[in-house]
Amino acid sequence: MDTRALGLLGGLGLVALGAHAEDRLPTIPPAQYNAEQKQAAVEFEAARKVAVFGPFEPLMHSPQLMSQARAMGDYLRYKSAIGNTLSELAILVTAREWTQDYEWSVHAPIALKAGIRPEIIEAIAEGRRPAGMSADEETVYEYAMELVKNKQVSNTTFDKAKARFGTKGVVDMAGIVGYYTFLAMQLNVAQYPAPKDFKKLPRMPP
């Protein structure tokens, strides 16, 4: 992997984590789970083959919500109608819009491994429209960007996406953007930190 790609995996920006990170909704040690949290954790590990992690840790303060969110993610992350590579592109657009460092730190490496080119990832991180996207990448990028920026999708963009991915695809794309918006909101509210070696995304002007 080239140096540029490795830099992307580390993230961009220089702002240090806030002093109150994790104070709002601290991670609950498994030994302190109540009965509902224990059941939610068992179901999570059965579905994901790992213990509760990342955005699901603050969500464990509401274990029923966590379980419902995990179930939706099981489909949108791994089985959506647009495929795992293009879904990662939509996730990055969403993480960038919410300046969600943890979400970006997880999904930028996944997107790179899935085949999204480093220069596309870098452009999204910097708030620029990527050059040289494939036709499918362009369709997903435009759809996701209009949703996050305009809160709706134009007829032209919708028709283009529907012609390529069908009605299930356009519904799933909105679902991916909505789901990762939900996770980004929860992470931002919790002030959940990105990994210590990750440098924050550039902060964009309002």
C-alpha positions as CSV (number, residue, x, y, z in Angstrom):
1,M,0.0,0.0,0.0
2,D,1.4,3.4,-0.9
3,T,2.2,6.2,1.5
4,R,-0.7,8.3,0.3
5,A,-3.1,5.4,1.1
6,L,-1.6,4.9,4.5
7,G,-2.1,8.5,5.2
8,L,-5.7,8.2,4.4
9,L,-6.1,5.4,6.9
10,G,-4.7,7.6,9.6
11,G,-7.2,10.4,8.8
12,L,-6.7,14.1,8.1
13,G,-6.6,17.2,10.3
14,L,-4.8,18.2,13.5
15,V,-7.4,18.9,16.2
16,A,-7.0,17.0,19.4
17,L,-9.8,15.1,21.1
18,G,-11.9,17.1,23.5
19,A,-11.4,16.7,27.2
20,H,-14.9,15.4,27.8
21,A,-14.8,12.6,25.2
22,E,-16.6,9.5,26.5
23,D,-17.9,11.3,29.6
24,R,-21.4,11.7,28.4
25,L,-22.2,8.1,27.5
26,P,-19.3,6.1,28.8
27,T,-18.8,2.5,27.6
28,I,-20.5,0.1,30.0
29,P,-18.2,-2.7,31.1
30,P,-19.8,-6.1,30.2
31,A,-19.6,-7.1,33.9
32,Q,-22.0,-4.3,34.7
33,Y,-24.6,-5.1,32.0
34,N,-28.1,-5.5,33.2
35,A,-30.3,-8.3,31.9
36,E,-31.4,-6.5,28.8
37,Q,-27.9,-5.4,28.0
38,K,-26.6,-8.9,28.4
39,Q,-29.2,-10.2,26.0
40,A,-28.4,-7.5,23.5
41,A,-24.7,-8.2,23.7
42,V,-25.3,-11.9,23.1
43,E,-27.4,-11.2,20.0
44,F,-24.8,-8.7,18.8
45,E,-22.0,-11.2,19.0
46,A,-24.1,-13.9,17.4
47,A,-24.8,-11.7,14.4
48,R,-21.4,-9.9,14.1
49,K,-19.0,-12.5,15.5
50,V,-17.4,-9.8,17.6
51,A,-18.2,-8.2,20.9
52,V,-20.1,-4.8,21.1
53,F,-17.9,-2.1,19.7
54,G,-17.8,1.4,18.3
55,P,-21.1,3.2,17.9
56,F,-22.9,0.3,19.6
57,E,-21.2,1.0,22.9
58,P,-23.0,4.3,23.6
59,L,-26.2,2.7,22.2
60,M,-25.9,0.1,24.9
61,H,-27.4,2.6,27.2
62,S,-30.6,1.8,25.3
63,P,-30.1,-1.9,24.5
64,Q,-33.4,-2.3,22.6
65,L,-32.4,0.5,20.3
66,M,-28.9,-0.9,19.9
67,S,-30.3,-4.3,18.8
68,Q,-32.7,-2.7,16.3
69,A,-29.9,-0.6,14.9
70,R,-27.6,-3.5,14.7
71,A,-30.2,-5.5,12.8
72,M,-30.7,-2.7,10.3
73,G,-26.9,-2.4,9.8
74,D,-26.6,-6.2,9.2
75,Y,-28.6,-5.6,6.0
76,L,-27.4,-2.2,4.9
77,R,-23.7,-2.8,5.6
78,Y,-23.4,-6.3,4.0
79,K,-26.4,-7.0,1.8
80,S,-27.7,-3.9,0.2
81,A,-28.9,-3.7,-3.4
82,I,-25.9,-1.5,-4.4
83,G,-23.2,-3.8,-3.2
84,N,-20.6,-3.4,-0.5
85,T,-18.1,-1.3,-2.4
86,L,-20.6,1.4,-3.4
87,S,-22.2,1.4,0.0
88,E,-18.8,2.3,1.5
89,L,-18.7,5.3,-0.8
90,A,-22.1,6.4,0.5
91,I,-20.9,5.9,4.0
92,L,-17.9,8.1,3.5
93,V,-20.0,10.9,2.1
94,T,-22.2,10.6,5.2
95,A,-19.3,10.5,7.7
96,R,-17.8,13.5,6.0
97,E,-21.0,15.5,6.2
98,W,-21.3,14.8,9.9
99,T,-17.5,15.2,10.4
100,Q,-17.6,11.9,12.2
101,D,-14.1,10.9,12.9
102,Y,-14.7,7.4,14.3
103,E,-17.0,6.5,11.5
104,W,-14.4,7.7,9.0
105,S,-11.6,5.9,10.8
106,V,-13.4,2.6,10.4
107,H,-14.8,3.0,6.9
108,A,-12.0,4.8,5.0
109,P,-9.8,1.6,5.2
110,I,-12.7,-0.6,4.3
111,A,-13.5,1.6,1.3
112,L,-9.9,1.5,0.2
113,K,-9.8,-2.3,0.5
114,A,-13.1,-2.6,-1.3
115,G,-11.8,-0.8,-4.3
116,I,-12.5,2.9,-3.8
117,R,-9.4,4.7,-5.0
118,P,-7.3,6.7,-2.6
119,E,-7.7,10.0,-4.5
120,I,-11.5,9.6,-4.3
121,I,-11.3,9.0,-0.5
122,E,-9.0,12.0,-0.1
123,A,-11.3,14.3,-2.1
124,I,-14.3,13.4,0.0
125,A,-12.3,13.9,3.2
126,E,-11.4,17.4,2.0
127,G,-14.9,18.3,0.9
128,R,-14.1,18.2,-2.8
129,R,-16.0,16.4,-5.6
130,P,-13.7,13.5,-6.6
131,A,-12.5,13.5,-10.2
132,G,-12.3,10.3,-12.3
133,M,-15.2,8.4,-10.6
134,S,-16.7,5.5,-12.4
135,A,-20.3,5.9,-13.7
136,D,-21.6,3.9,-10.7
137,E,-19.5,5.8,-8.2
138,E,-20.7,9.1,-9.7
139,T,-24.4,8.0,-9.4
140,V,-24.0,7.0,-5.8
141,Y,-21.9,10.0,-4.9
142,E,-24.5,12.4,-6.4
143,Y,-27.4,10.6,-4.8
144,A,-25.8,10.7,-1.3
145,M,-24.5,14.2,-1.6
146,E,-27.9,15.6,-2.6
147,L,-29.5,13.8,0.3
148,V,-27.0,15.1,2.9
149,K,-26.8,18.6,1.5
150,N,-30.3,19.3,0.1
151,K,-32.3,16.8,2.3
152,Q,-33.8,15.5,-0.9
153,V,-32.9,14.1,-4.3
154,S,-33.6,15.8,-7.6
155,N,-35.6,14.0,-10.3
156,T,-32.6,13.8,-12.6
157,T,-30.4,12.2,-9.9
158,F,-33.2,9.9,-8.8
159,D,-34.0,8.7,-12.3
160,K,-30.4,8.1,-13.0
161,A,-30.0,6.0,-9.8
162,K,-33.3,4.1,-10.4
163,A,-32.3,3.3,-14.0
164,R,-29.0,1.8,-12.7
165,F,-30.0,0.2,-9.4
166,G,-33.8,-0.2,-9.5
167,T,-36.3,0.9,-6.9
168,K,-34.7,-1.4,-4.3
169,G,-31.4,0.3,-4.9
170,V,-32.6,3.8,-4.5
171,V,-34.5,2.8,-1.3
172,D,-31.3,1.1,0.0
173,M,-29.1,4.1,-0.8
174,A,-31.4,6.4,1.2
175,G,-31.3,3.7,4.0
176,I,-27.5,3.6,4.0
177,V,-27.2,7.4,4.2
178,G,-30.0,7.5,6.9
179,Y,-28.5,4.7,8.9
180,Y,-25.0,6.1,9.0
181,T,-26.4,9.6,9.7
182,F,-28.1,8.0,12.8
183,L,-24.8,6.4,13.9
184,A,-22.9,9.6,13.3
185,M,-25.4,11.6,15.4
186,Q,-25.1,9.1,18.2
187,L,-21.3,9.2,18.1
188,N,-21.2,12.9,18.0
189,V,-23.7,13.2,20.9
190,A,-21.6,10.7,22.9
191,Q,-18.3,12.4,21.9
192,Y,-17.1,8.9,21.1
193,P,-13.4,9.2,20.3
194,A,-11.6,7.9,17.2
195,P,-8.6,5.7,17.7
196,K,-5.7,7.6,19.3
197,D,-3.5,7.5,16.2
198,F,-6.2,8.9,14.0
199,K,-6.0,12.6,13.1
200,K,-9.3,14.3,12.7
201,L,-11.0,15.1,9.5
202,P,-10.6,18.7,8.4
203,R,-13.3,20.9,9.9
204,M,-15.4,22.5,7.2
205,P,-16.8,26.1,7.4
206,P,-20.5,26.2,8.2
